[in-house]
Every structure is written in structure tokens, then in C-alpha cells.
Amino acid sequence: KPLQDRPTVFFEIIQRKGSLSFGKGNFKALFVSIEKEQEKRGTL
């Protein structure tokens, strides 16, 4: 949820050592949460 009165942009850099996958479950959860916030604001 944005802390300011306008939407913000963020970049997340993740370093994975020894992992065999990208972590698509985490990415999907982030995407779903962003969509829910957009739905609440009516900007989906």
C-alpha cells in the first residue's frame, strides 16, 4: 500500500545463491497483492 497520496514505484533486487528456480510463487503473490490494492483504488 502506498505511503504517500500517490502511487509509488519500487525496484526489488534479489540475489539467490544455490537456488534452482526463480521463486515464481513469491512473484505471483506480489502481483496478486498489487492487483488487490489497485482494485480498492478503482485503478485496475
mmCIF entry with sequence, helices, sheets and N, C-alpha, C, O atoms, coordinates in Angstrom:
data_MODEL
# 
_entry.id   MODEL 
# 
_entity.id                         1 
_entity.type                       polymer 
_entity.pdbx_number_of_molecules   1 
# 
_entity_poly.entity_id                      1 
_entity_poly.type                           'polypeptide(L)' 
_entity_poly.nstd_linkage                   no 
_entity_poly.nstd_monomer                   no 
_entity_poly.pdbx_seq_one_letter_code       KPLQDRPTVFFEIIQRKGSLSFGKGNFKALFVSIEKEQEKRGTL 
_entity_poly.pdbx_seq_one_letter_code_can   KPLQDRPTVFFEIIQRKGSLSFGKGNFKALFVSIEKEQEKRGTL 
_entity_poly.pdbx_strand_id                 A 
# 
loop_
_entity_poly_seq.entity_id 
_entity_poly_seq.num 
_entity_poly_seq.mon_id 
_entity_poly_seq.hetero 
1 1  LYS n 
1 2  PRO n 
1 3  LEU n 
1 4  GLN n 
1 5  ASP n 
1 6  ARG n 
1 7  PRO n 
1 8  THR n 
1 9  VAL n 
1 10 PHE n 
1 11 PHE n 
1 12 GLU n 
1 13 ILE n 
1 14 ILE n 
1 15 GLN n 
1 16 ARG n 
1 17 LYS n 
1 18 GLY n 
1 19 SER n 
1 20 LEU n 
1 21 SER n 
1 22 PHE n 
1 23 GLY n 
1 24 LYS n 
1 25 GLY n 
1 26 ASN n 
1 27 PHE n 
1 28 LYS n 
1 29 ALA n 
1 30 LEU n 
1 31 PHE n 
1 32 VAL n 
1 33 SER n 
1 34 ILE n 
1 35 GLU n 
1 36 LYS n 
1 37 GLU n 
1 38 GLN n 
1 39 GLU n 
1 40 LYS n 
1 41 ARG n 
1 42 GLY n 
1 43 THR n 
1 44 LEU n 
# 
_struct_asym.id          A 
_struct_asym.entity_id   1 
# 
_struct_conf.conf_type_id            HELX_P 
_struct_conf.id                      HELX_P1 
_struct_conf.pdbx_PDB_helix_id       AA1 
_struct_conf.beg_label_comp_id       LYS 
_struct_conf.beg_label_asym_id       A 
_struct_conf.beg_label_seq_id        24 
_struct_conf.pdbx_beg_PDB_ins_code   ? 
_struct_conf.end_label_comp_id       ARG 
_struct_conf.end_label_asym_id       A 
_struct_conf.end_label_seq_id        41 
_struct_conf.pdbx_end_PDB_ins_code   ? 
_struct_conf.beg_auth_comp_id        LYS 
_struct_conf.beg_auth_asym_id        A 
_struct_conf.beg_auth_seq_id         24 
_struct_conf.end_auth_comp_id        ARG 
_struct_conf.end_auth_asym_id        A 
_struct_conf.end_auth_seq_id         41 
_struct_conf.pdbx_PDB_helix_class    1 
_struct_conf.details                 ? 
_struct_conf.pdbx_PDB_helix_length   18 
# 
_struct_conf_type.id          HELX_P 
_struct_conf_type.criteria    ? 
_struct_conf_type.reference   ? 
# 
loop_
_atom_site.group_PDB 
_atom_site.id 
_atom_site.type_symbol 
_atom_site.label_atom_id 
_atom_site.label_alt_id 
_atom_site.label_comp_id 
_atom_site.label_asym_id 
_atom_site.label_entity_id 
_atom_site.label_seq_id 
_atom_site.pdbx_PDB_ins_code 
_atom_site.Cartn_x 
_atom_site.Cartn_y 
_atom_site.Cartn_z 
_atom_site.occupancy 
_atom_site.B_iso_or_equiv 
_atom_site.pdbx_formal_charge 
_atom_site.auth_seq_id 
_atom_site.auth_comp_id 
_atom_site.auth_asym_id 
_atom_site.auth_atom_id 
_atom_site.pdbx_PDB_model_num 
ATOM 1   N N  . LYS A 1 1  ? 0.858   -1.172  0.000   1.00 0.00 ? 1  LYS A N  1 
ATOM 2   C CA . LYS A 1 1  ? 0.000   0.000   0.000   1.00 0.00 ? 1  LYS A CA 1 
ATOM 3   C C  . LYS A 1 1  ? 0.901   1.231   0.000   1.00 0.00 ? 1  LYS A C  1 
ATOM 4   O O  . LYS A 1 1  ? 1.850   1.299   0.781   1.00 0.00 ? 1  LYS A O  1 
ATOM 5   N N  . PRO A 1 2  ? 0.616   2.208   -0.867  1.00 0.00 ? 2  PRO A N  1 
ATOM 6   C CA . PRO A 1 2  ? 1.457   3.407   -0.914  1.00 0.00 ? 2  PRO A CA 1 
ATOM 7   C C  . PRO A 1 2  ? 1.419   4.184   0.397   1.00 0.00 ? 2  PRO A C  1 
ATOM 8   O O  . PRO A 1 2  ? 0.371   4.289   1.036   1.00 0.00 ? 2  PRO A O  1 
ATOM 9   N N  . LEU A 1 3  ? 2.553   4.721   0.787   1.00 0.00 ? 3  LEU A N  1 
ATOM 10  C CA . LEU A 1 3  ? 2.627   5.538   1.995   1.00 0.00 ? 3  LEU A CA 1 
ATOM 11  C C  . LEU A 1 3  ? 2.246   6.984   1.707   1.00 0.00 ? 3  LEU A C  1 
ATOM 12  O O  . LEU A 1 3  ? 1.816   7.706   2.607   1.00 0.00 ? 3  LEU A O  1 
ATOM 13  N N  . GLN A 1 4  ? 2.401   7.402   0.476   1.00 0.00 ? 4  GLN A N  1 
ATOM 14  C CA . GLN A 1 4  ? 2.075   8.765   0.073   1.00 0.00 ? 4  GLN A CA 1 
ATOM 15  C C  . GLN A 1 4  ? 0.663   8.807   -0.507  1.00 0.00 ? 4  GLN A C  1 
ATOM 16  O O  . GLN A 1 4  ? -0.022  7.787   -0.566  1.00 0.00 ? 4  GLN A O  1 
ATOM 17  N N  . ASP A 1 5  ? 0.238   9.991   -0.932  1.00 0.00 ? 5  ASP A N  1 
ATOM 18  C CA . ASP A 1 5  ? -1.096  10.137  -1.504  1.00 0.00 ? 5  ASP A CA 1 
ATOM 19  C C  . ASP A 1 5  ? -1.132  9.779   -2.989  1.00 0.00 ? 5  ASP A C  1 
ATOM 20  O O  . ASP A 1 5  ? -2.167  9.933   -3.638  1.00 0.00 ? 5  ASP A O  1 
ATOM 21  N N  . ARG A 1 6  ? -0.017  9.306   -3.523  1.00 0.00 ? 6  ARG A N  1 
ATOM 22  C CA . ARG A 1 6  ? 0.040   8.899   -4.928  1.00 0.00 ? 6  ARG A CA 1 
ATOM 23  C C  . ARG A 1 6  ? 0.775   7.560   -5.024  1.00 0.00 ? 6  ARG A C  1 
ATOM 24  O O  . ARG A 1 6  ? 1.585   7.229   -4.158  1.00 0.00 ? 6  ARG A O  1 
ATOM 25  N N  . PRO A 1 7  ? 0.491   6.798   -6.071  1.00 0.00 ? 7  PRO A N  1 
ATOM 26  C CA . PRO A 1 7  ? 1.185   5.512   -6.238  1.00 0.00 ? 7  PRO A CA 1 
ATOM 27  C C  . PRO A 1 7  ? 2.694   5.706   -6.373  1.00 0.00 ? 7  PRO A C  1 
ATOM 28  O O  . PRO A 1 7  ? 3.154   6.718   -6.901  1.00 0.00 ? 7  PRO A O  1 
ATOM 29  N N  . THR A 1 8  ? 3.437   4.752   -5.901  1.00 0.00 ? 8  THR A N  1 
ATOM 30  C CA . THR A 1 8  ? 4.891   4.823   -5.970  1.00 0.00 ? 8  THR A CA 1 
ATOM 31  C C  . THR A 1 8  ? 5.429   3.655   -6.791  1.00 0.00 ? 8  THR A C  1 
ATOM 32  O O  . THR A 1 8  ? 4.716   2.693   -7.079  1.00 0.00 ? 8  THR A O  1 
ATOM 33  N N  . VAL A 1 9  ? 6.683   3.760   -7.153  1.00 0.00 ? 9  VAL A N  1 
ATOM 34  C CA . VAL A 1 9  ? 7.363   2.704   -7.898  1.00 0.00 ? 9  VAL A CA 1 
ATOM 35  C C  . VAL A 1 9  ? 8.506   2.196   -7.044  1.00 0.00 ? 9  VAL A C  1 
ATOM 36  O O  . VAL A 1 9  ? 9.191   2.979   -6.386  1.00 0.00 ? 9  VAL A O  1 
ATOM 37  N N  . PHE A 1 10 ? 8.715   0.894   -7.051  1.00 0.00 ? 10 PHE A N  1 
ATOM 38  C CA . PHE A 1 10 ? 9.870   0.364   -6.333  1.00 0.00 ? 10 PHE A CA 1 
ATOM 39  C C  . PHE A 1 10 ? 10.520  -0.731  -7.165  1.00 0.00 ? 10 PHE A C  1 
ATOM 40  O O  . PHE A 1 10 ? 9.874   -1.384  -7.985  1.00 0.00 ? 10 PHE A O  1 
ATOM 41  N N  . PHE A 1 11 ? 11.780  -0.909  -6.941  1.00 0.00 ? 11 PHE A N  1 
ATOM 42  C CA . PHE A 1 11 ? 12.542  -1.976  -7.580  1.00 0.00 ? 11 PHE A CA 1 
ATOM 43  C C  . PHE A 1 11 ? 13.049  -2.895  -6.485  1.00 0.00 ? 11 PHE A C  1 
ATOM 44  O O  . PHE A 1 11 ? 13.505  -2.436  -5.438  1.00 0.00 ? 11 PHE A O  1 
ATOM 45  N N  . GLU A 1 12 ? 12.966  -4.183  -6.728  1.00 0.00 ? 12 GLU A N  1 
ATOM 46  C CA . GLU A 1 12 ? 13.464  -5.154  -5.765  1.00 0.00 ? 12 GLU A CA 1 
ATOM 47  C C  . GLU A 1 12 ? 14.510  -6.013  -6.465  1.00 0.00 ? 12 GLU A C  1 
ATOM 48  O O  . GLU A 1 12 ? 14.239  -6.622  -7.500  1.00 0.00 ? 12 GLU A O  1 
ATOM 49  N N  . ILE A 1 13 ? 15.692  -6.055  -5.894  1.00 0.00 ? 13 ILE A N  1 
ATOM 50  C CA . ILE A 1 13 ? 16.769  -6.871  -6.446  1.00 0.00 ? 13 ILE A CA 1 
ATOM 51  C C  . ILE A 1 13 ? 17.017  -8.013  -5.475  1.00 0.00 ? 13 ILE A C  1 
ATOM 52  O O  . ILE A 1 13 ? 17.284  -7.793  -4.293  1.00 0.00 ? 13 ILE A O  1 
ATOM 53  N N  . ILE A 1 14 ? 16.926  -9.223  -5.981  1.00 0.00 ? 14 ILE A N  1 
ATOM 54  C CA . ILE A 1 14 ? 17.092  -10.409 -5.147  1.00 0.00 ? 14 ILE A CA 1 
ATOM 55  C C  . ILE A 1 14 ? 18.263  -11.215 -5.673  1.00 0.00 ? 14 ILE A C  1 
ATOM 56  O O  . ILE A 1 14 ? 18.333  -11.523 -6.863  1.00 0.00 ? 14 ILE A O  1 
ATOM 57  N N  . GLN A 1 15 ? 19.165  -11.551 -4.797  1.00 0.00 ? 15 GLN A N  1 
ATOM 58  C CA . GLN A 1 15 ? 20.280  -12.414 -5.167  1.00 0.00 ? 15 GLN A CA 1 
ATOM 59  C C  . GLN A 1 15 ? 20.016  -13.789 -4.576  1.00 0.00 ? 15 GLN A C  1 
ATOM 60  O O  . GLN A 1 15 ? 19.835  -13.926 -3.366  1.00 0.00 ? 15 GLN A O  1 
ATOM 61  N N  . ARG A 1 16 ? 19.995  -14.794 -5.419  1.00 0.00 ? 16 ARG A N  1 
ATOM 62  C CA . ARG A 1 16 ? 19.733  -16.160 -4.979  1.00 0.00 ? 16 ARG A CA 1 
ATOM 63  C C  . ARG A 1 16 ? 20.972  -17.000 -5.236  1.00 0.00 ? 16 ARG A C  1 
ATOM 64  O O  . ARG A 1 16 ? 21.381  -17.190 -6.381  1.00 0.00 ? 16 ARG A O  1 
ATOM 65  N N  . LYS A 1 17 ? 21.555  -17.492 -4.177  1.00 0.00 ? 17 LYS A N  1 
ATOM 66  C CA . LYS A 1 17 ? 22.733  -18.351 -4.312  1.00 0.00 ? 17 LYS A CA 1 
ATOM 67  C C  . LYS A 1 17 ? 22.312  -19.794 -4.068  1.00 0.00 ? 17 LYS A C  1 
ATOM 68  O O  . LYS A 1 17 ? 21.755  -20.119 -3.020  1.00 0.00 ? 17 LYS A O  1 
ATOM 69  N N  . GLY A 1 18 ? 22.579  -20.648 -5.033  1.00 0.00 ? 18 GLY A N  1 
ATOM 70  C CA . GLY A 1 18 ? 22.263  -22.063 -4.883  1.00 0.00 ? 18 GLY A CA 1 
ATOM 71  C C  . GLY A 1 18 ? 20.829  -22.432 -5.214  1.00 0.00 ? 18 GLY A C  1 
ATOM 72  O O  . GLY A 1 18 ? 20.454  -23.597 -5.075  1.00 0.00 ? 18 GLY A O  1 
ATOM 73  N N  . SER A 1 19 ? 20.019  -21.482 -5.646  1.00 0.00 ? 19 SER A N  1 
ATOM 74  C CA . SER A 1 19 ? 18.628  -21.788 -5.990  1.00 0.00 ? 19 SER A CA 1 
ATOM 75  C C  . SER A 1 19 ? 18.545  -22.319 -7.411  1.00 0.00 ? 19 SER A C  1 
ATOM 76  O O  . SER A 1 19 ? 19.326  -21.931 -8.279  1.00 0.00 ? 19 SER A O  1 
ATOM 77  N N  . LEU A 1 20 ? 17.603  -23.199 -7.633  1.00 0.00 ? 20 LEU A N  1 
ATOM 78  C CA . LEU A 1 20 ? 17.397  -23.751 -8.964  1.00 0.00 ? 20 LEU A CA 1 
ATOM 79  C C  . LEU A 1 20 ? 16.195  -23.126 -9.662  1.00 0.00 ? 20 LEU A C  1 
ATOM 80  O O  . LEU A 1 20 ? 15.972  -23.380 -10.846 1.00 0.00 ? 20 LEU A O  1 
ATOM 81  N N  . SER A 1 21 ? 15.423  -22.319 -8.953  1.00 0.00 ? 21 SER A N  1 
ATOM 82  C CA . SER A 1 21 ? 14.247  -21.693 -9.564  1.00 0.00 ? 21 SER A CA 1 
ATOM 83  C C  . SER A 1 21 ? 14.218  -20.203 -9.242  1.00 0.00 ? 21 SER A C  1 
ATOM 84  O O  . SER A 1 21 ? 14.999  -19.712 -8.427  1.00 0.00 ? 21 SER A O  1 
ATOM 85  N N  . PHE A 1 22 ? 13.312  -19.502 -9.893  1.00 0.00 ? 22 PHE A N  1 
ATOM 86  C CA . PHE A 1 22 ? 13.208  -18.054 -9.743  1.00 0.00 ? 22 PHE A CA 1 
ATOM 87  C C  . PHE A 1 22 ? 12.386  -17.646 -8.532  1.00 0.00 ? 22 PHE A C  1 
ATOM 88  O O  . PHE A 1 22 ? 12.529  -16.518 -8.059  1.00 0.00 ? 22 PHE A O  1 
ATOM 89  N N  . GLY A 1 23 ? 11.546  -18.504 -8.022  1.00 0.00 ? 23 GLY A N  1 
ATOM 90  C CA . GLY A 1 23 ? 10.658  -18.140 -6.918  1.00 0.00 ? 23 GLY A CA 1 
ATOM 91  C C  . GLY A 1 23 ? 9.351   -17.576 -7.435  1.00 0.00 ? 23 GLY A C  1 
ATOM 92  O O  . GLY A 1 23 ? 8.863   -16.563 -6.934  1.00 0.00 ? 23 GLY A O  1 
ATOM 93  N N  . LYS A 1 24 ? 8.778   -18.237 -8.447  1.00 0.00 ? 24 LYS A N  1 
ATOM 94  C CA . LYS A 1 24 ? 7.578   -17.708 -9.090  1.00 0.00 ? 24 LYS A CA 1 
ATOM 95  C C  . LYS A 1 24 ? 6.397   -17.603 -8.129  1.00 0.00 ? 24 LYS A C  1 
ATOM 96  O O  . LYS A 1 24 ? 5.489   -16.807 -8.369  1.00 0.00 ? 24 LYS A O  1 
ATOM 97  N N  . GLY A 1 25 ? 6.383   -18.381 -7.053  1.00 0.00 ? 25 GLY A N  1 
ATOM 98  C CA . GLY A 1 25 ? 5.307   -18.259 -6.063  1.00 0.00 ? 25 GLY A CA 1 
ATOM 99  C C  . GLY A 1 25 ? 5.336   -16.901 -5.384  1.00 0.00 ? 25 GLY A C  1 
ATOM 100 O O  . GLY A 1 25 ? 4.287   -16.302 -5.146  1.00 0.00 ? 25 GLY A O  1 
ATOM 101 N N  . ASN A 1 26 ? 6.527   -16.410 -5.072  1.00 0.00 ? 26 ASN A N  1 
ATOM 102 C CA . ASN A 1 26 ? 6.667   -15.089 -4.462  1.00 0.00 ? 26 ASN A CA 1 
ATOM 103 C C  . ASN A 1 26 ? 6.239   -13.998 -5.431  1.00 0.00 ? 26 ASN A C  1 
ATOM 104 O O  . ASN A 1 26 ? 5.559   -13.048 -5.046  1.00 0.00 ? 26 ASN A O  1 
ATOM 105 N N  . PHE A 1 27 ? 6.638   -14.139 -6.687  1.00 0.00 ? 27 PHE A N  1 
ATOM 106 C CA . PHE A 1 27 ? 6.287   -13.143 -7.699  1.00 0.00 ? 27 PHE A CA 1 
ATOM 107 C C  . PHE A 1 27 ? 4.778   -13.086 -7.888  1.00 0.00 ? 27 PHE A C  1 
ATOM 108 O O  . PHE A 1 27 ? 4.199   -12.005 -7.990  1.00 0.00 ? 27 PHE A O  1 
ATOM 109 N N  . LYS A 1 28 ? 4.142   -14.256 -7.936  1.00 0.00 ? 28 LYS A N  1 
ATOM 110 C CA . LYS A 1 28 ? 2.687   -14.294 -8.115  1.00 0.00 ? 28 LYS A CA 1 
ATOM 111 C C  . LYS A 1 28 ? 1.976   -13.650 -6.927  1.00 0.00 ? 28 LYS A C  1 
ATOM 112 O O  . LYS A 1 28 ? 1.013   -12.907 -7.113  1.00 0.00 ? 28 LYS A O  1 
ATOM 113 N N  . ALA A 1 29 ? 2.440   -13.926 -5.710  1.00 0.00 ? 29 ALA A N  1 
ATOM 114 C CA . ALA A 1 29 ? 1.830   -13.335 -4.516  1.00 0.00 ? 29 ALA A CA 1 
ATOM 115 C C  . ALA A 1 29 ? 1.952   -11.814 -4.547  1.00 0.00 ? 29 ALA A C  1 
ATOM 116 O O  . ALA A 1 29 ? 1.010   -11.109 -4.185  1.00 0.00 ? 29 ALA A O  1 
ATOM 117 N N  . LEU A 1 30 ? 3.097   -11.308 -4.974  1.00 0.00 ? 30 LEU A N  1 
ATOM 118 C CA . LEU A 1 30 ? 3.288   -9.861  -5.084  1.00 0.00 ? 30 LEU A CA 1 
ATOM 119 C C  . LEU A 1 30 ? 2.332   -9.280  -6.116  1.00 0.00 ? 30 LEU A C  1 
ATOM 120 O O  . LEU A 1 30 ? 1.701   -8.253  -5.868  1.00 0.00 ? 30 LEU A O  1 
ATOM 121 N N  . PHE A 1 31 ? 2.222   -9.925  -7.265  1.00 0.00 ? 31 PHE A N  1 
ATOM 122 C CA . PHE A 1 31 ? 1.337   -9.459  -8.326  1.00 0.00 ? 31 PHE A CA 1 
ATOM 123 C C  . PHE A 1 31 ? -0.117  -9.423  -7.857  1.00 0.00 ? 31 PHE A C  1 
ATOM 124 O O  . PHE A 1 31 ? -0.831  -8.453  -8.110  1.00 0.00 ? 31 PHE A O  1 
ATOM 125 N N  . VAL A 1 32 ? -0.551  -10.481 -7.176  1.00 0.00 ? 32 VAL A N  1 
ATOM 126 C CA . VAL A 1 32 ? -1.934  -10.551 -6.677  1.00 0.00 ? 32 VAL A CA 1 
ATOM 127 C C  . VAL A 1 32 ? -2.191  -9.432  -5.667  1.00 0.00 ? 32 VAL A C  1 
ATOM 128 O O  . VAL A 1 32 ? -3.252  -8.807  -5.692  1.00 0.00 ? 32 VAL A O  1 
ATOM 129 N N  . SER A 1 33 ? -1.230  -9.176  -4.781  1.00 0.00 ? 33 SER A N  1 
ATOM 130 C CA . SER A 1 33 ? -1.424  -8.122  -3.779  1.00 0.00 ? 33 SER A CA 1 
ATOM 131 C C  . SER A 1 33 ? -1.498  -6.743  -4.434  1.00 0.00 ? 33 SER A C  1 
ATOM 132 O O  . SER A 1 33 ? -2.271  -5.892  -3.994  1.00 0.00 ? 33 SER A O  1 
ATOM 133 N N  . ILE A 1 34 ? -0.709  -6.516  -5.474  1.00 0.00 ? 34 ILE A N  1 
ATOM 134 C CA . ILE A 1 34 ? -0.764  -5.237  -6.194  1.00 0.00 ? 34 ILE A CA 1 
ATOM 135 C C  . ILE A 1 34 ? -2.119  -5.082  -6.868  1.00 0.00 ? 34 ILE A C  1 
ATOM 136 O O  . ILE A 1 34 ? -2.707  -4.001  -6.835  1.00 0.00 ? 34 ILE A O  1 
ATOM 137 N N  . GLU A 1 35 ? -2.618  -6.148  -7.475  1.00 0.00 ? 35 GLU A N  1 
ATOM 138 C CA . GLU A 1 35 ? -3.930  -6.083  -8.115  1.00 0.00 ? 35 GLU A CA 1 
ATOM 139 C C  . GLU A 1 35 ? -5.033  -5.777  -7.110  1.00 0.00 ? 35 GLU A C  1 
ATOM 140 O O  . GLU A 1 35 ? -5.946  -5.010  -7.414  1.00 0.00 ? 35 GLU A O  1 
ATOM 141 N N  . LYS A 1 36 ? -4.962  -6.361  -5.921  1.00 0.00 ? 36 LYS A N  1 
ATOM 142 C CA . LYS A 1 36 ? -5.979  -6.099  -4.893  1.00 0.00 ? 36 LYS A CA 1 
ATOM 143 C C  . LYS A 1 36 ? -5.982  -4.631  -4.486  1.00 0.00 ? 36 LYS A C  1 
ATOM 144 O O  . LYS A 1 36 ? -7.046  -4.032  -4.328  1.00 0.00 ? 36 LYS A O  1 
ATOM 145 N N  . GLU A 1 37 ? -4.803  -4.051  -4.316  1.00 0.00 ? 37 GLU A N  1 
ATOM 146 C CA . GLU A 1 37 ? -4.712  -2.631  -3.959  1.00 0.00 ? 37 GLU A CA 1 
ATOM 147 C C  . GLU A 1 37 ? -5.264  -1.751  -5.080  1.00 0.00 ? 37 GLU A C  1 
ATOM 148 O O  . GLU A 1 37 ? -5.944  -0.760  -4.814  1.00 0.00 ? 37 GLU A O  1 
ATOM 149 N N  . GLN A 1 38 ? -4.974  -2.109  -6.332  1.00 0.00 ? 38 GLN A N  1 
ATOM 150 C CA . GLN A 1 38 ? -5.490  -1.343  -7.461  1.00 0.00 ? 38 GLN A CA 1 
ATOM 151 C C  . GLN A 1 38 ? -7.012  -1.449  -7.528  1.00 0.00 ? 38 GLN A C  1 
ATOM 152 O O  . GLN A 1 38 ? -7.690  -0.474  -7.853  1.00 0.00 ? 38 GLN A O  1 
ATOM 153 N N  . GLU A 1 39 ? -7.543  -2.618  -7.226  1.00 0.00 ? 39 GLU A N  1 
ATOM 154 C CA . GLU A 1 39 ? -8.990  -2.808  -7.211  1.00 0.00 ? 39 GLU A CA 1 
ATOM 155 C C  . GLU A 1 39 ? -9.647  -1.908  -6.168  1.00 0.00 ? 39 GLU A C  1 
ATOM 156 O O  . GLU A 1 39 ? -10.688 -1.306  -6.430  1.00 0.00 ? 39 GLU A O  1 
ATOM 157 N N  . LYS A 1 40 ? -9.036  -1.816  -4.978  1.00 0.00 ? 40 LYS A N  1 
ATOM 158 C CA . LYS A 1 40 ? -9.563  -0.962  -3.908  1.00 0.00 ? 40 LYS A CA 1 
ATOM 159 C C  . LYS A 1 40 ? -9.603  0.499   -4.334  1.00 0.00 ? 40 LYS A C  1 
ATOM 160 O O  . LYS A 1 40 ? -10.537 1.228   -3.999  1.00 0.00 ? 40 LYS A O  1 
ATOM 161 N N  . ARG A 1 41 ? -8.575  0.925   -5.080  1.00 0.00 ? 41 ARG A N  1 
ATOM 162 C CA . ARG A 1 41 ? -8.497  2.321   -5.529  1.00 0.00 ? 41 ARG A CA 1 
ATOM 163 C C  . ARG A 1 41 ? -9.317  2.566   -6.784  1.00 0.00 ? 41 ARG A C  1 
ATOM 164 O O  . ARG A 1 41 ? -9.546  3.714   -7.165  1.00 0.00 ? 41 ARG A O  1 
ATOM 165 N N  . GLY A 1 42 ? -9.760  1.489   -7.433  1.00 0.00 ? 42 GLY A N  1 
ATOM 166 C CA . GLY A 1 42 ? -10.514 1.635   -8.673  1.00 0.00 ? 42 GLY A CA 1 
ATOM 167 C C  . GLY A 1 42 ? -9.628  1.948   -9.862  1.00 0.00 ? 42 GLY A C  1 
ATOM 168 O O  . GLY A 1 42 ? -10.079 2.573   -10.822 1.00 0.00 ? 42 GLY A O  1 
ATOM 169 N N  . THR A 1 43 ? -8.369  1.521   -9.813  1.00 0.00 ? 43 THR A N  1 
ATOM 170 C CA . THR A 1 43 ? -7.434  1.803   -10.905 1.00 0.00 ? 43 THR A CA 1 
ATOM 171 C C  . THR A 1 43 ? -6.965  0.538   -11.604 1.00 0.00 ? 43 THR A C  1 
ATOM 172 O O  . THR A 1 43 ? -5.933  0.554   -12.275 1.00 0.00 ? 43 THR A O  1 
ATOM 173 N N  . LEU A 1 44 ? -7.693  -0.546  -11.462 1.00 0.00 ? 44 LEU A N  1 
ATOM 174 C CA . LEU A 1 44 ? -7.295  -1.815  -12.080 1.00 0.00 ? 44 LEU A CA 1 
ATOM 175 C C  . LEU A 1 44 ? -7.557  -1.784  -13.557 1.00 0.00 ? 44 LEU A C  1 
ATOM 176 O O  . LEU A 1 44 ? -7.287  -2.763  -14.253 1.00 0.00 ? 44 LEU A O  1 
# 
